[in-house]
Amino acid sequence: MEAPSGTTARLLITCADQPGIVASVSGFLFSFGANIIDFDQHSSDPEGGKFFMRLEFYMPELNGRLAGIRDEFQKKVAGPFGMAWSLTPAWIDKKAALLVSRHDHVLLDLLWRWKRGELAMEVTMVVSNHLDLKDEVESFGVRFLHLPFDSGMSAEQKARFEQDLADHLQGNADFVVLARYMQIIPPRVVGLYPDRIINIHHSFLPAFVGSDPYRRAADRGVKLIGATAHYVTERLDQGPIIEQDVIRVSHRNNVQDLKVLGRDIERQVMARAVKWHLDDRIIVDRNKTIVFNK
């Protein structure tokens, strides 16, 4: 049974591992009459390591008490333990902007899952540097924004594009999904969304970084191909990895075969990564992720 709106929240914690963390957090929530309904934790090393925690709790009339709980938690628990933490209301859908070029498979899969209620988010817009997918996007009732971009632009045109993209995203997106967007995201935009831009790379990173990985995989004679969803940083395809998957191939598969097989993997990997981001199941620790996905 789904909890009523305004009654559940998710708490993510990172700190140095030390005795008493779980007892202090659970005791604090108990003092407010909260009921913990989901809990997970991980320690990198019980002596000198890092401690990571995700929990979800239920509390009647939580909506009106959230600000006070945040203040008290910082003072009584987070401060003394030196925690980096976030407390997120579960009833508020995150705003998503989806960026795409011409390949439609990841984008349409996400929109279909969203319409089916599998991804609890608010899709505010689809941004593309081409017009190919405009009609399909608008058939979902989603705003389509065309922002042309190509490598032949002048420095002034590129700067205008970067400004336009940043302006359209700010206030309209809590996170950004690159659903096969075949352009490098400008550093300024990356800086606006740290650990909140999710890319799908059609390769099992760190192998075949960059463009045309299926052709290079075929040339190399690989026996596995895959896809990787990761957060975007200023270093191309080097951001923290969220999810990966693979499928077995053989010498009988040509490049086109690899692309067809790869599209299925890309859809699944991206859908899982977006779902976990929406559910606040990911903690970024430098260039790694802790994913509490059960």
C-alpha positions as CSV (number, residue, x, y, z in Angstrom):
1,M,0.0,0.0,0.0
2,E,1.4,3.4,-1.0
3,A,1.9,5.9,1.8
4,P,-0.2,9.1,1.6
5,S,1.5,12.1,0.0
6,G,3.5,14.3,2.4
7,T,4.4,11.4,4.8
8,T,7.6,9.8,3.6
9,A,11.2,11.1,3.1
10,R,14.6,9.6,2.2
11,L,17.8,10.3,4.2
12,L,21.2,9.8,2.6
13,I,24.3,9.9,4.8
14,T,28.1,9.8,4.2
15,C,30.6,10.1,7.0
16,A,33.7,8.5,8.6
17,D,32.8,5.1,10.0
18,Q,32.5,5.1,13.8
19,P,30.4,3.5,16.5
20,G,26.9,4.8,17.2
21,I,25.8,6.1,13.8
22,V,22.9,3.8,13.3
23,A,21.7,4.1,16.9
24,S,21.9,7.9,16.8
25,V,20.0,8.2,13.5
26,S,17.3,5.7,14.4
27,G,17.0,7.2,17.9
28,F,16.6,10.7,16.4
29,L,13.8,9.6,14.1
30,F,12.1,7.6,16.9
31,S,12.0,10.8,19.0
32,F,10.0,12.4,16.2
33,G,7.6,9.4,16.0
34,A,9.0,8.3,12.6
35,N,8.8,4.7,11.4
36,I,11.7,3.5,9.3
37,I,10.3,1.6,6.3
38,D,13.4,1.0,4.3
39,F,17.1,0.8,5.4
40,D,20.5,0.0,3.9
41,Q,24.1,0.7,4.8
42,H,27.7,0.1,3.7
43,S,31.1,0.5,5.2
44,S,34.2,0.6,3.1
45,D,36.3,-0.4,6.2
46,P,35.2,-0.7,9.8
47,E,38.5,0.8,10.9
48,G,39.2,4.2,9.2
49,G,36.7,3.7,6.4
50,K,33.7,5.5,5.2
51,F,30.1,4.8,6.2
52,F,27.2,5.2,3.8
53,M,23.5,4.9,4.7
54,R,20.1,5.2,2.9
55,L,16.9,5.0,4.8
56,E,13.3,5.9,4.1
57,F,10.9,6.8,6.9
58,Y,7.2,7.4,7.4
59,M,5.7,10.1,9.6
60,P,2.2,11.5,9.6
61,E,2.1,15.2,8.7
62,L,5.8,15.1,7.8
63,N,5.3,17.8,5.1
64,G,4.8,20.5,7.7
65,R,7.6,19.3,10.0
66,L,10.4,18.7,7.4
67,A,12.3,22.0,7.9
68,G,12.3,21.6,11.7
69,I,13.5,18.0,11.4
70,R,16.4,19.1,9.1
71,D,17.5,21.8,11.6
72,E,17.4,19.4,14.5
73,F,19.2,16.6,12.6
74,Q,22.1,18.9,11.7
75,K,22.4,20.1,15.3
76,K,22.0,16.8,17.1
77,V,23.3,14.1,14.7
78,A,24.9,15.3,11.5
79,G,27.1,17.9,13.1
80,P,28.6,15.7,15.8
81,F,29.3,12.9,13.4
82,G,30.6,15.1,10.6
83,M,28.0,13.9,8.1
84,A,27.4,14.9,4.5
85,W,23.7,14.3,4.2
86,S,20.5,15.0,2.4
87,L,16.8,14.6,3.4
88,T,14.5,14.5,0.4
89,P,10.7,14.4,0.5
90,A,9.6,11.3,-1.4
91,W,6.3,12.8,-2.6
92,I,7.8,15.5,-4.8
93,D,8.7,14.3,-8.3
94,K,12.0,15.5,-9.6
95,K,11.9,17.7,-12.8
96,A,13.7,16.0,-15.7
97,A,15.0,17.5,-18.9
98,L,15.9,14.9,-21.6
99,L,18.5,15.7,-24.3
100,V,18.7,13.7,-27.5
101,S,20.1,14.0,-31.0
102,R,18.6,11.6,-33.7
103,H,18.7,8.1,-32.1
104,D,15.3,7.6,-30.5
105,H,15.4,4.3,-28.7
106,V,16.5,5.5,-25.2
107,L,14.4,8.6,-25.3
108,L,11.2,6.9,-26.4
109,D,11.7,4.1,-23.8
110,L,12.1,6.7,-21.0
111,L,9.0,8.6,-22.2
112,W,7.0,5.3,-22.4
113,R,8.0,4.2,-18.9
114,W,7.2,7.7,-17.6
115,K,3.7,7.6,-19.1
116,R,3.2,4.1,-17.7
117,G,4.0,5.4,-14.2
118,E,7.2,3.4,-13.9
119,L,9.4,6.6,-13.5
120,A,8.1,9.1,-11.0
121,M,9.4,12.3,-12.5
122,E,8.1,15.4,-14.2
123,V,9.4,15.6,-17.7
124,T,9.6,19.3,-18.4
125,M,11.2,19.3,-21.9
126,V,13.1,17.4,-24.5
127,V,16.0,19.3,-25.9
128,S,17.5,18.3,-29.3
129,N,20.0,19.7,-31.7
130,H,17.9,18.2,-34.5
131,L,14.2,18.3,-35.4
132,D,13.8,14.6,-36.3
133,L,12.0,13.6,-33.1
134,K,9.7,16.7,-32.6
135,D,6.4,15.0,-33.6
136,E,7.1,11.9,-31.5
137,V,8.0,13.9,-28.4
138,E,5.0,16.2,-28.7
139,S,2.7,13.1,-29.0
140,F,3.6,12.4,-25.4
141,G,2.4,15.9,-24.5
142,V,6.0,17.0,-23.8
143,R,7.6,20.3,-24.8
144,F,10.2,20.0,-27.6
145,L,13.0,22.5,-27.7
146,H,15.2,22.8,-30.7
147,L,18.7,24.2,-30.0
148,P,20.9,23.7,-33.1
149,F,24.5,22.9,-32.5
150,D,27.3,21.6,-34.7
151,S,31.1,21.6,-34.6
152,G,31.4,24.2,-37.3
153,M,29.9,26.9,-35.2
154,S,31.9,30.0,-34.3
155,A,33.1,30.6,-30.8
156,E,30.4,33.3,-30.4
157,Q,27.6,30.9,-31.6
158,K,28.8,28.2,-29.3
159,A,28.8,30.6,-26.4
160,R,25.2,31.6,-27.3
161,F,24.2,28.0,-27.4
162,E,25.7,27.3,-24.0
163,Q,23.9,30.3,-22.5
164,D,20.6,29.3,-24.1
165,L,20.9,25.7,-22.8
166,A,21.7,26.9,-19.3
167,D,18.9,29.4,-19.3
168,H,16.3,26.8,-20.4
169,L,17.4,24.2,-17.9
170,Q,17.7,26.4,-14.8
171,G,14.5,26.3,-12.8
172,N,13.0,23.7,-15.1
173,A,15.2,20.7,-14.4
174,D,16.4,19.1,-11.2
175,F,18.4,16.7,-13.3
176,V,19.3,16.1,-16.9
177,V,19.3,12.8,-18.9
178,L,21.4,12.5,-22.1
179,A,19.3,10.0,-24.0
180,R,21.9,9.5,-26.8
181,Y,22.7,13.2,-27.0
182,M,25.7,13.2,-29.4
183,Q,27.3,16.4,-28.2
184,I,29.6,17.2,-25.4
185,I,27.8,19.1,-22.6
186,P,29.4,22.5,-22.0
187,P,31.5,22.8,-18.8
188,R,29.2,25.6,-17.5
189,V,26.1,23.3,-17.7
190,V,28.0,20.5,-16.1
191,G,28.9,22.8,-13.3
192,L,25.3,23.7,-12.7
193,Y,24.3,20.0,-12.3
194,P,27.1,18.2,-10.4
195,D,26.1,14.5,-10.1
196,R,22.8,15.3,-11.8
197,I,23.5,14.7,-15.5
198,I,23.1,11.0,-16.5
199,N,24.6,9.8,-19.7
200,I,24.2,6.5,-21.5
201,H,27.4,5.4,-23.3
202,H,27.0,2.6,-25.8
203,S,30.0,0.7,-24.5
204,F,31.0,-1.1,-21.4
205,L,33.3,1.6,-20.0
206,P,36.2,2.1,-19.7
207,A,36.5,0.2,-23.0
208,F,35.9,2.1,-26.2
209,V,35.6,5.6,-24.8
210,G,34.3,8.2,-27.3
211,S,32.5,7.8,-30.6
212,D,31.6,4.8,-32.7
213,P,32.3,2.2,-30.1
214,Y,30.3,-0.6,-31.8
215,R,32.5,-0.5,-34.9
216,R,35.7,-0.4,-32.8
217,A,34.3,-3.3,-30.7
218,A,33.6,-5.3,-33.9
219,D,37.1,-4.5,-35.2
220,R,38.6,-5.8,-31.9
221,G,36.6,-9.0,-32.1
222,V,35.0,-8.7,-28.6
223,K,32.8,-11.4,-27.2
224,L,30.8,-9.1,-24.9
225,I,29.2,-5.7,-25.7
226,G,27.5,-3.6,-23.2
227,A,26.3,-0.2,-22.1
228,T,27.2,2.1,-19.2
229,A,25.1,4.8,-17.5
230,H,27.2,7.3,-15.6
231,Y,27.1,10.8,-14.2
232,V,28.7,13.4,-16.5
233,T,31.9,15.3,-15.5
234,E,34.1,17.6,-17.5
235,R,36.2,14.6,-18.5
236,L,34.6,12.8,-21.4
237,D,33.0,9.4,-20.4
238,Q,35.0,9.4,-17.1
239,G,32.2,10.2,-14.6
240,P,31.1,8.0,-11.7
241,I,29.4,4.8,-13.1
242,I,25.9,4.1,-12.0
243,E,24.9,0.9,-13.9
244,Q,26.3,-1.4,-16.5
245,D,25.2,-4.5,-18.4
246,V,26.5,-6.7,-21.1
247,I,25.3,-9.3,-23.7
248,R,27.4,-12.0,-25.4
249,V,28.2,-11.7,-29.1
250,S,30.3,-13.7,-31.5
251,H,32.3,-13.6,-34.8
252,R,29.0,-14.1,-36.6
253,N,27.7,-10.6,-35.5
254,N,28.5,-7.7,-37.8
255,V,28.5,-4.0,-36.7
256,Q,24.8,-3.6,-37.4
257,D,24.0,-6.7,-35.3
258,L,26.0,-5.2,-32.5
259,K,24.0,-1.9,-32.7
260,V,20.7,-3.7,-32.6
261,L,21.7,-5.8,-29.6
262,G,23.2,-2.8,-27.9
263,R,20.1,-0.7,-28.2
264,D,18.3,-3.1,-25.9
265,I,21.0,-3.0,-23.3
266,E,21.2,0.8,-23.5
267,R,17.4,1.1,-22.8
268,Q,17.5,-1.2,-19.8
269,V,20.7,0.3,-18.3
270,M,19.5,3.9,-18.6
271,A,16.0,3.1,-17.2
272,R,17.6,1.5,-14.1
273,A,20.0,4.4,-13.6
274,V,17.2,7.0,-13.9
275,K,15.0,5.0,-11.5
276,W,17.7,4.8,-8.9
277,H,18.4,8.5,-9.2
278,L,14.7,9.3,-8.8
279,D,14.5,7.1,-5.7
280,D,17.6,8.7,-4.1
281,R,19.4,5.3,-4.1
282,I,22.8,6.7,-5.3
283,I,25.6,8.3,-3.2
284,V,28.6,9.6,-5.2
285,D,31.9,9.0,-3.5
286,R,34.6,10.8,-5.5
287,N,34.6,8.9,-8.8
288,K,32.6,6.0,-7.6
289,T,29.0,5.4,-6.6
290,I,27.3,3.5,-3.8
291,V,24.0,2.3,-5.2
292,F,21.5,0.9,-2.8
293,N,19.4,-1.0,-5.3
294,K,18.8,-4.2,-3.2
